[in-house]
Every structure is written in C-alpha cells, then in structure tokens.
Amino acid sequence: DRFKFRLKPRTISINGFEVPEPFEPKDGDTIFVLANFIQQGYLECKYPTFEEHVFQFGVWRTEEEVKQVVGALRSIFK
C-alpha cells in the first residue's frame, strides 16, 4: 500500500544526449519523422502516409520528442 511505481520513459543516447526512443505506429496514428530536406528537420503526418524508407530512422509520438532527436543529431553534424 505504501509503494508507488512509475514506468521509466524509454530513451536512447545520441552523442551523449538522452532522447525518446522511436515507437511502432499503428494505422491512423499521428507521427513525427525525421526529414533532412526541410529546415525544421522533421515533419508531421498520419501513419501510413509515405513509403517505408521514410521511416527508416524511426517515428516519434509528439513534436517535442522529435525536436529533442533533431537537436541531438544537429549537435553531431555541426
């Protein structure tokens, strides 16, 4: 009765930055994917929208999560 448990958010490390782990989307989910062809570095879409190769680096649930990933990746390539 005295214990409280929580699920630890799943993360991965990119260049020393802890960022949210990608997830497996289901049909109809709103997702965020990396997109090096636009300035912000990511885009929002519904799954499935694009061909599978667009998802090769993973998908994230929220804009905040993907912004963390983009920031970590940019720190490597600057």
FIRO-651606 format. One line per 10 residues: number of its first residue (from 1); their letters; for each residue x, y, z of N, C-alpha, C. Coordinates in nm, 4 decimals, m for minus. Each point is the difference from the previous one (the first is absolute). Layout:
NUM) a) X:Y:Z:X:Y:Z:X:Y:Z; ...
# end
This chain:
1) drfkfrlkpr) 0.0805:m0.1199:0.0000:m0.0805:0.1199:0.0000:0.0856:0.1275:0.0000; 0.1233:m0.0112:0.0411:0.0847:0.1189:0.0104:0.0857:0.0259:m0.1229; 0.0032:m0.0933:m0.0898:0.0876:0.0142:m0.1152:m0.0738:0.0611:m0.1182; 0.0693:0.0879:m0.0707:m0.0520:0.0552:m0.1246:0.0999:m0.0332:m0.1090; m0.0485:m0.0525:m0.1093:0.0864:m0.0361:m0.1107:m0.0295:0.0913:m0.1181; 0.1007:0.0204:m0.0801:m0.0178:0.0747:m0.1232:0.0794:m0.0688:m0.1092; m0.0417:0.0169:m0.1222:0.0750:m0.0529:m0.1131:0.1048:0.1025:m0.0407; 0.1216:m0.0438:m0.0085:0.1076:0.0883:m0.0431:m0.0132:0.0211:m0.1510; 0.0040:0.1248:m0.0454:m0.0068:0.0241:m0.1441:0.1170:m0.0681:m0.0715; m0.0268:m0.0609:m0.1112:0.1050:m0.0674:m0.0760:0.0776:0.1043:m0.0788
11) tisingfevp) 0.1322:m0.0062:0.0117:0.0856:0.0958:m0.0684:0.1151:m0.0714:m0.0684; 0.0621:0.0709:m0.0921:0.1232:m0.0446:m0.0628:0.0999:0.1147:0.0122; 0.1262:m0.0304:m0.0163:0.1036:0.1020:0.0102:0.0527:0.0328:m0.1393; 0.0002:0.1294:m0.0331:0.0570:0.0478:m0.1263:0.1031:0.1055:0.0355; 0.1268:m0.0324:m0.0227:0.1085:0.0938:0.0263:m0.0045:0.0541:0.1434; m0.0344:m0.0865:0.0949:m0.0053:0.0401:0.1397:m0.1316:0.0617:0.0446; m0.0928:0.0207:m0.0917:m0.1324:0.0543:0.0336:m0.0983:m0.1145:0.0141; m0.0756:m0.0005:0.1082:m0.1075:m0.0978:0.0171:m0.1234:0.0533:m0.0716; m0.0487:m0.0749:m0.0971:m0.1171:0.0415:m0.0774:m0.1034:m0.1122:0.0013; m0.1273:0.0334:m0.0239:m0.1051:m0.1033:m0.0008:0.0251:m0.1052:m0.1079
21) epfepkdgdt) m0.0303:m0.1221:0.0347:0.0135:m0.1121:m0.0921:m0.1110:0.0056:m0.1053; 0.0283:m0.0366:m0.1251:m0.1070:m0.0082:m0.1003:m0.1038:m0.1055:0.0414; m0.1182:0.0072:m0.0602:m0.1034:m0.0982:0.0320:m0.0573:m0.0591:m0.1281; m0.0762:m0.1078:0.0161:m0.0663:m0.0673:m0.1121:m0.1399:0.0581:m0.0162; m0.0255:0.0754:m0.1069:m0.1329:0.0598:m0.0170:m0.1032:m0.1007:m0.0472; m0.1248:0.0358:0.0232:m0.1133:m0.0784:m0.0502:m0.0720:0.0842:m0.1050; m0.0771:m0.0632:m0.0849:m0.0738:0.0722:m0.1036:m0.0820:0.1127:0.0611; 0.0125:0.1189:m0.0577:m0.0750:0.1154:0.0450:0.0698:0.0863:0.1028; 0.1131:m0.0488:0.0568:0.0740:0.0800:0.0982:0.0590:0.1245:m0.0652; 0.0010:0.1110:0.0727:0.0751:0.1179:m0.0409:0.1433:m0.0238:0.0456
31) ifvlanfiqq) 0.0933:0.0166:m0.0937:0.1400:m0.0284:0.0306:0.0886:0.1146:m0.0463; 0.1217:0.0005:0.0516:0.1009:0.0972:m0.0389:0.1218:m0.0771:m0.0481; 0.0511:0.0356:m0.1184:0.1145:m0.0687:m0.0588:0.1103:0.0997:m0.0318; 0.1243:m0.0498:m0.0023:0.1126:0.0837:m0.0374:m0.0082:0.0314:m0.1487; 0.0341:0.1233:m0.0364:m0.0054:0.0426:m0.1396:0.1100:0.1029:m0.0232; 0.1128:m0.0452:m0.0538:0.1128:0.0912:m0.0196:m0.0194:0.0965:m0.1168; m0.1071:m0.0153:m0.0743:m0.0240:0.0865:m0.1150:m0.0803:0.1255:0.0354; m0.0372:0.0154:0.1276:m0.0660:0.1227:0.0436:0.0768:0.0587:0.1179; m0.0091:0.1299:0.0186:0.0817:0.0707:0.0971:m0.0216:m0.0463:0.1437; m0.1231:m0.0255:0.0391:m0.0252:m0.0388:0.1391:0.0511:m0.1403:0.0315
41) gyleckyptf) 0.0236:m0.0825:m0.1013:0.0599:m0.1313:0.0198:m0.0969:m0.1143:0.0236; m0.1294:0.0276:m0.0004:m0.1005:m0.1047:0.0222:m0.1311:0.0434:m0.0631; m0.0905:m0.0953:m0.0141:m0.1342:0.0332:m0.0457:m0.1022:m0.0876:0.0692; m0.1228:0.0497:0.0012:m0.1118:m0.0694:0.0634:m0.0857:m0.0632:m0.1080; m0.0447:m0.1221:0.0225:m0.0890:m0.0651:m0.0958:m0.0814:m0.1083:0.0700; m0.0921:m0.0574:m0.0735:m0.0797:m0.1133:0.0494:0.0648:m0.1283:m0.0514; m0.0006:m0.1023:0.0824:0.0560:m0.1288:m0.0405:m0.1096:m0.0872:m0.0590; 0.0224:m0.0713:m0.1061:0.1128:0.0105:m0.0918:m0.0263:0.1063:m0.1058; 0.1001:0.0769:m0.0323:m0.0131:0.1037:m0.1017:0.1024:m0.0183:m0.1100; 0.1232:m0.0169:0.0401:0.1090:m0.0100:m0.0961:0.0441:m0.1441:m0.0174
51) eehvfqfgvw) 0.0941:m0.0190:m0.0918:0.0594:m0.1321:m0.0165:0.0830:m0.0333:0.1237; 0.0219:m0.1264:0.0237:0.0689:m0.0466:0.1207:0.1385:0.0619:0.0199; 0.0739:0.0309:m0.1073:0.1361:0.0522:0.0179:0.0009:0.1339:0.0738; m0.1107:0.0728:0.0007:m0.0081:0.1272:0.0717:0.0101:m0.0237:0.1506; m0.0411:m0.1183:0.0451:m0.0013:m0.0321:0.1424:0.1253:m0.0733:0.0457; 0.1023:m0.0076:m0.0831:0.1173:m0.0808:0.0332:0.0732:0.0461:0.1256; m0.0134:0.1251:0.0385:0.0672:0.0497:0.1191:m0.0931:0.0068:0.1203; m0.1220:m0.0422:m0.0157:m0.0948:m0.0038:0.1103:m0.1073:0.1064:m0.0097; m0.0998:m0.0144:0.0851:m0.1094:0.0965:0.0097:m0.0236:0.0301:0.1475; m0.0482:0.1204:0.0272:m0.0237:0.0433:0.1369:m0.1434:0.0454:0.0163
61) rteeevkqvv) m0.0504:m0.0064:0.1235:m0.1403:0.0296:0.0291:m0.0327:0.1484:0.0003; 0.0938:0.0828:0.0475:m0.0302:0.1415:0.0173:0.1059:0.0872:m0.0655; m0.0377:0.1231:m0.0245:0.0927:0.0970:m0.0572:0.1155:0.0271:0.0970; m0.0297:0.0039:0.1281:0.1046:0.0246:0.1004:0.1059:m0.1104:m0.0029; m0.0430:m0.1248:m0.0130:0.0954:m0.1112:m0.0070:0.0902:0.0113:m0.1218; m0.0583:0.0243:m0.1159:0.0809:0.0043:m0.1218:0.0921:0.1226:0.0001; m0.0403:0.1087:0.0633:0.0877:0.1170:0.0112:0.1256:m0.0338:0.0796; m0.0147:m0.0815:0.1032:0.1163:m0.0425:0.0777:0.0959:m0.0817:m0.0859; m0.0550:m0.0885:m0.0817:0.0819:m0.0843:m0.0872:0.0713:0.0856:m0.1044; m0.0717:0.0915:m0.0615:0.0604:0.0897:m0.1005:0.1128:0.0809:0.0637
71) galrsifk) m0.0217:0.0518:0.1193:0.1033:0.0771:0.0692:0.1251:m0.0820:0.0264; m0.0188:m0.1248:0.0438:0.1145:m0.0877:0.0263:0.0755:m0.0310:m0.1284; m0.0716:m0.0277:m0.1069:0.0650:m0.0298:m0.1279:0.0728:0.1216:m0.0557; m0.0584:0.1167:0.0140:0.0660:0.1215:m0.0481:0.1285:0.0284:0.0772; 0.0039:m0.0384:0.1276:0.1212:0.0223:0.0787:0.1162:m0.0852:m0.0520; m0.0301:m0.1117:m0.0638:0.1023:m0.0866:m0.0563:0.0565:0.0596:m0.1293; m0.0867:0.0494:m0.0846:0.0377:0.0383:m0.1356:0.0329:0.1477:m0.0178; 0.0035:0.0784:0.1061:0.0351:0.1413:m0.0128:0.1482:0.0193:m0.0045
# end
